[in-house]
Amino acid sequence: MWDFLGDQFEQILFSSWQHFSLVVQCLILATIIAVVLAAFVYRSSALTGVANSVSAIGLTIPSFAFIGLLIAPFGFGVVPAVIVVAFFATLPILRNAVVGLSGIAPSIVESARGIGMSRFRTLLQVELPMAWPIILTGIRVSAQMVMGIAAIAAYSLGPGLGGFIFSGLSRLGGANSLESVLTGVIGVVVLALILDLLLVGLGRLTTPRGIRV
Protein backbone atom coordinates (compact mmCIF):
# COMPACT_ATOMS: atom_id res chain seq x y z
CA MET A 1 0.00 0.00 0.00
CA TRP A 2 2.80 2.39 0.92
CA ASP A 3 4.60 1.61 -2.34
CA PHE A 4 1.40 2.35 -4.27
CA LEU A 5 0.89 5.63 -2.43
CA GLY A 6 4.48 6.62 -3.08
CA ASP A 7 4.31 5.82 -6.79
CA GLN A 8 0.95 7.53 -7.29
CA PHE A 9 1.42 10.41 -4.82
CA GLU A 10 1.28 13.25 -7.34
CA GLN A 11 -1.70 11.73 -9.16
CA ILE A 12 -3.52 11.22 -5.85
CA LEU A 13 -2.97 14.86 -4.87
CA PHE A 14 -4.13 16.08 -8.27
CA SER A 15 -7.21 13.87 -8.27
CA SER A 16 -8.02 14.91 -4.69
CA TRP A 17 -7.86 18.55 -5.67
CA GLN A 18 -10.07 17.90 -8.70
CA HIS A 19 -12.57 16.02 -6.55
CA PHE A 20 -12.67 18.71 -3.87
CA SER A 21 -12.93 21.50 -6.44
CA LEU A 22 -15.77 19.75 -8.29
CA VAL A 23 -17.78 19.31 -5.10
CA VAL A 24 -17.20 22.86 -3.81
CA GLN A 25 -18.05 24.52 -7.11
CA CYS A 26 -21.19 22.43 -7.48
CA LEU A 27 -22.18 23.25 -3.89
CA ILE A 28 -21.87 26.97 -4.59
CA LEU A 29 -23.96 26.62 -7.75
CA ALA A 30 -26.50 24.44 -5.94
CA THR A 31 -26.79 26.90 -3.05
CA ILE A 32 -27.52 29.78 -5.40
CA ILE A 33 -30.13 27.79 -7.32
CA ALA A 34 -31.76 26.43 -4.14
CA VAL A 35 -31.98 29.80 -2.37
CA VAL A 36 -33.42 31.52 -5.44
CA LEU A 37 -36.03 28.78 -5.88
CA ALA A 38 -36.87 28.84 -2.17
CA ALA A 39 -37.32 32.62 -2.27
CA PHE A 40 -39.90 32.21 -5.02
CA VAL A 41 -41.91 29.38 -3.45
CA TYR A 42 -41.79 29.70 0.34
CA ARG A 43 -44.70 32.16 0.58
CA SER A 44 -47.05 29.68 -1.12
CA SER A 45 -48.01 26.48 0.67
CA ALA A 46 -48.82 24.81 -2.66
CA LEU A 47 -45.44 25.70 -4.19
CA THR A 48 -43.69 24.74 -0.96
CA GLY A 49 -45.29 21.30 -1.18
CA VAL A 50 -44.14 20.97 -4.79
CA ALA A 51 -40.57 21.95 -3.86
CA ASN A 52 -40.47 19.44 -1.00
CA SER A 53 -41.88 16.71 -3.23
CA VAL A 54 -39.31 17.41 -5.94
CA SER A 55 -36.54 17.28 -3.32
CA ALA A 56 -37.77 13.95 -1.97
CA ILE A 57 -38.38 12.34 -5.36
CA GLY A 58 -35.10 13.61 -6.78
CA LEU A 59 -33.14 11.85 -4.06
CA THR A 60 -34.65 8.50 -5.08
CA ILE A 61 -33.08 8.71 -8.56
CA PRO A 62 -30.08 6.34 -8.77
CA SER A 63 -27.05 8.53 -9.36
CA PHE A 64 -25.30 5.86 -11.42
CA ALA A 65 -28.28 5.55 -13.77
CA PHE A 66 -28.56 9.34 -14.02
CA ILE A 67 -24.94 9.59 -15.08
CA GLY A 68 -25.47 6.89 -17.69
CA LEU A 69 -28.43 8.78 -19.16
CA LEU A 70 -26.41 11.99 -19.42
CA ILE A 71 -23.56 10.37 -21.32
CA ALA A 72 -25.70 10.07 -24.48
CA PRO A 73 -26.46 13.81 -24.90
CA PHE A 74 -23.31 15.26 -23.29
CA GLY A 75 -20.68 12.59 -23.86
CA PHE A 76 -17.95 11.63 -21.42
CA GLY A 77 -16.07 14.15 -19.33
CA VAL A 78 -16.72 17.00 -16.93
CA VAL A 79 -20.17 18.12 -18.10
CA PRO A 80 -22.23 15.09 -17.00
CA ALA A 81 -20.29 14.97 -13.73
CA VAL A 82 -21.08 18.61 -12.96
CA ILE A 83 -24.76 18.20 -13.85
CA VAL A 84 -25.20 15.14 -11.64
CA VAL A 85 -23.31 16.54 -8.64
CA ALA A 86 -25.05 19.94 -8.85
CA PHE A 87 -28.47 18.30 -9.23
CA PHE A 88 -28.14 16.12 -6.15
CA ALA A 89 -26.47 18.93 -4.18
CA THR A 90 -29.43 21.24 -4.80
CA LEU A 91 -32.09 18.95 -3.29
CA PRO A 92 -31.22 18.99 0.46
CA ILE A 93 -30.34 22.69 0.31
CA LEU A 94 -33.67 23.53 -1.35
CA ARG A 95 -35.62 21.66 1.32
CA ASN A 96 -33.76 23.37 4.16
CA ALA A 97 -33.98 26.79 2.52
CA VAL A 98 -37.75 26.47 2.22
CA VAL A 99 -38.04 25.31 5.84
CA GLY A 100 -35.78 28.11 7.08
CA LEU A 101 -37.58 30.90 5.22
CA SER A 102 -41.03 29.53 6.04
CA GLY A 103 -40.21 29.32 9.74
CA ILE A 104 -39.57 33.02 10.20
CA ALA A 105 -42.31 34.66 12.25
CA PRO A 106 -44.61 36.92 10.15
CA SER A 107 -44.36 39.60 12.83
CA ILE A 108 -40.63 40.00 12.13
CA VAL A 109 -41.29 40.50 8.42
CA GLU A 110 -44.09 42.95 9.18
CA SER A 111 -41.80 44.91 11.49
CA ALA A 112 -39.19 45.19 8.76
CA ARG A 113 -41.78 46.34 6.25
CA GLY A 114 -43.15 48.77 8.82
CA ILE A 115 -39.85 50.66 9.02
CA GLY A 116 -39.85 51.12 5.25
CA MET A 117 -37.82 48.13 4.01
CA SER A 118 -38.80 46.79 0.61
CA ARG A 119 -39.80 43.17 0.13
CA PHE A 120 -36.47 42.37 -1.55
CA ARG A 121 -34.44 44.19 1.11
CA THR A 122 -36.36 42.39 3.85
CA LEU A 123 -35.52 39.07 2.20
CA LEU A 124 -31.81 39.89 1.92
CA GLN A 125 -31.24 41.63 5.24
CA VAL A 126 -33.73 39.95 7.57
CA GLU A 127 -35.10 36.65 6.32
CA LEU A 128 -32.03 35.09 4.69
CA PRO A 129 -29.69 35.87 7.64
CA MET A 130 -32.22 34.34 10.05
CA ALA A 131 -32.69 31.27 7.84
CA TRP A 132 -28.96 30.90 7.14
CA PRO A 133 -28.16 28.39 9.95
CA ILE A 134 -30.84 26.02 8.61
CA ILE A 135 -29.68 26.56 5.03
CA LEU A 136 -26.09 25.86 6.09
CA THR A 137 -27.21 22.60 7.69
CA GLY A 138 -28.63 21.60 4.32
CA ILE A 139 -25.34 22.54 2.67
CA ARG A 140 -23.42 20.33 5.11
CA VAL A 141 -25.73 17.39 4.47
CA SER A 142 -25.47 17.98 0.74
CA ALA A 143 -21.67 18.20 0.89
CA GLN A 144 -21.34 14.79 2.55
CA MET A 145 -23.77 13.21 0.10
CA VAL A 146 -22.31 14.57 -3.13
CA MET A 147 -18.74 13.84 -2.07
CA GLY A 148 -19.60 10.20 -2.70
CA ILE A 149 -21.68 10.94 -5.78
CA ALA A 150 -18.71 12.80 -7.27
CA ALA A 151 -16.75 9.55 -7.01
CA ILE A 152 -19.49 7.71 -8.92
CA ALA A 153 -19.34 10.46 -11.56
CA ALA A 154 -15.94 9.07 -12.57
CA TYR A 155 -17.93 6.50 -14.55
CA SER A 156 -18.39 9.25 -17.15
CA LEU A 157 -14.63 9.92 -16.99
CA GLY A 158 -15.26 12.92 -14.78
CA PRO A 159 -12.52 14.34 -12.54
CA GLY A 160 -11.72 13.16 -9.04
CA LEU A 161 -10.83 10.19 -6.89
CA GLY A 162 -13.50 7.97 -8.41
CA GLY A 163 -11.01 7.08 -11.14
CA PHE A 164 -8.96 5.12 -8.60
CA ILE A 165 -12.08 3.27 -7.43
CA PHE A 166 -13.29 2.27 -10.89
CA SER A 167 -9.77 1.45 -12.05
CA GLY A 168 -9.29 -0.91 -9.12
CA LEU A 169 -12.72 -2.51 -9.47
CA SER A 170 -12.18 -3.15 -13.17
CA ARG A 171 -9.12 -5.27 -12.46
CA LEU A 172 -9.90 -6.90 -9.12
CA GLY A 173 -7.37 -9.58 -8.35
CA GLY A 174 -4.71 -7.81 -10.35
CA ALA A 175 -1.70 -5.89 -9.12
CA ASN A 176 -2.55 -2.93 -6.87
CA SER A 177 -6.28 -3.25 -7.55
CA LEU A 178 -7.25 -3.29 -3.87
CA GLU A 179 -4.81 -0.48 -3.10
CA SER A 180 -6.36 1.63 -5.85
CA VAL A 181 -9.88 1.12 -4.50
CA LEU A 182 -8.84 1.85 -0.91
CA THR A 183 -7.02 5.00 -1.99
CA GLY A 184 -10.14 6.34 -3.67
CA VAL A 185 -12.50 5.41 -0.83
CA ILE A 186 -10.31 6.68 2.00
CA GLY A 187 -9.51 9.83 0.04
CA VAL A 188 -13.21 10.61 -0.39
CA VAL A 189 -13.83 10.13 3.34
CA VAL A 190 -10.92 12.42 4.26
CA LEU A 191 -12.08 15.11 1.85
CA ALA A 192 -15.62 14.89 3.25
CA LEU A 193 -14.31 15.45 6.78
CA ILE A 194 -12.16 18.39 5.68
CA LEU A 195 -15.05 20.03 3.84
CA ASP A 196 -17.38 19.59 6.79
CA LEU A 197 -14.87 21.26 9.11
CA LEU A 198 -14.57 24.16 6.67
CA LEU A 199 -18.36 24.52 6.55
CA VAL A 200 -18.52 24.55 10.35
CA GLY A 201 -16.00 27.38 10.32
CA LEU A 202 -17.98 29.16 7.62
CA GLY A 203 -21.07 28.91 9.81
CA ARG A 204 -19.29 30.54 12.74
CA LEU A 205 -18.03 33.36 10.54
CA THR A 206 -21.28 34.06 8.68
CA THR A 207 -23.99 33.45 11.27
CA PRO A 208 -25.01 36.72 13.01
CA ARG A 209 -23.94 36.77 16.64
CA GLY A 210 -27.49 37.38 17.88
CA ILE A 211 -28.71 34.20 16.16
CA ARG A 212 -25.78 32.15 17.52
CA VAL A 213 -26.54 33.30 21.06
N, C-alpha and C positions, 0 to 999 in steps of 0.2 A: 504493500500500500504506500509506504514511504517512497519507494522508488518511483511509483507511478505519479505521486504528487510532485516529486522533484522533477521528473521529466516533463510533466504537463503544467508546471507552475504558472508560466506566463499565460498559457491558454485558459487556465482556470480563472486567473485574475481578470482576464479580458472578458470571458463569458459571464463572470459574476457581475462585472460592471454593466455589461449589456442587459443582463437580467434585471438588475436593480433599476437601471435607467428606464427600461421598458415599463416596469411596474409603476414607478414614480410618475412618469409622464402620463400614463394612462389614468392614474389616480387623480392627477390634477385635472385632466380633461373630464373625467367622470364626475368629479366634484362640481365643476362648472355646470355641466349638463344637468345634474341632479338638482342643484340648488335653483337653477332657472326654472326647471319643470315644477319643482315644489312651490316656487313663488307664484306660479300661474294656477295651481290646482288646490292649494291648501284652504282657500276660502270657500270652496264648494265641497259639500259632503259627497256628492255624486262623483266628482272628479277625483277626490281623495280616495274613494273606494276603487276607482279604476286604476289609479297609480299604485295602490297597494296590491291589487290583483296582478298587475303587470309585473311588479317586483317579485311576487311569490311564484308566478308561473314561469318567469324568466329563469329563476334559479333551478327549475326542474329540467331545463334543457341540458342534455349531456354535452359538456364542453368539447369532448373529442369529436362527437358527431358534428357539432357546429363548425369546428375547424375544417372538417372534411368537406362540408357543404360550401365553405367559402373558398376553397382551393380552386373550384371550377371557374367562378367569375374573376377571381383576383390572382390566381396562380400561387406559386410558392413564394415565401419570403416574409418580409416584415408586415406588409399590409394586413393579411388575415390574422396575424398574431396581435396586432394593435386593435383591430376591430373586436376580436374575441375578448381580450383582456379588458378593454374599455367598456364593453357591453356588460360583462359580469361585475365589473367594479362599480358601475352606476347603480345597480339594483339595491344593495343594502344602504347606500348613501341616500338614494331617493326616498326610501321608506323612512329613514331616520330624519331626513330633512322635513318631510311632511309632518311627522309626529312632533318634531321640535317646534315648527312654526304654528301648528294647530294648537299646541298646548299653551301658548302665550295668552294670558288673561286679556279679554276684550277691554277691560278697564284701562290697562296699560296703553293699548293702542289708542283708545279714545283720549287719554290724557295727552299723548304725543300730538294727536291731531288738534286737540284743544289749544295747544300753545303755538299753533300755526305751521306745524310740520306737514309737508305733503305726504301723499300715500307712499311714494317711492322713497322719500327720505326716511320715513318711519320704518320702512322695511329694512333699509340699509343700516340705520343708526340705532334702531331699537330692537326690532324683531330678530334680525339675523344674529347680532351679538348675543342675544338671550338664548337663541336656539343653537348656537355654535357648539356648546359641549355635547349635545345630543348628535349633531351632525358629525362631529369629530369621532364620536363612538362608532358611527356608521363607517367612517373612513378607516378606522382601525380594523374593524371586522372585515371590510372589503379588502384591505391590504393583505391580511393573512390569507384570505381566500384566493385572491388572484395571484399571489406569489406562487402557489401550486399550479394554477391554471396557466401561468406563463411558461412553466416547464412543459406542460402538455402541448403548448403552442409550438414547441420545437418540431412537432410532427409535420408542420408546414414549412420546415426549415427556417423558422423564426429564430431570433437571437436568444441567447441565454444559456443557462445550465442544463436545460432539457436535452440538449444535444448529447451530453455525457450519458444521460439516462437512456435515451433511445439507442445510442451507439452500443452501450453495454448490453441492453436487452436483445439487440439484434444478433449478438454473437455470444450468447450465454454458453458457458463452458469453455470459451476460448480464452486466450491470454488477456489478462487485465479487464475482463468483462465485468466481474463483480466490483472491482475497484472503480471502474468508470461509473457504474450505477450508484455506488455509495458516495462518490464524490459529488455527483449531481444532487442526490437527495439531501445529504448533509449540508451542502452549500445552500440549497433553498431554505432549509430550516434556519441556518445562521443568518441569512439575509432577512428572513421574516422577523427574527428577533431584533436585529439591528433597526429595521424600519419601524417596528413597533416602539422601540425606545425613542427614536427620533420623533415619532408622532406624539408620544407622551410629553416630550420636551416642547413640541410645538403647541400643545394644549396649554401648558403652563405659561407660555409666552403670549399667547393670543386670547386667552380667556380673560375677560374683565375681572379685576380683583373683587368687585362686589359680588359677582356671580360665584367665584371660587369660595368666598367666605360663606 
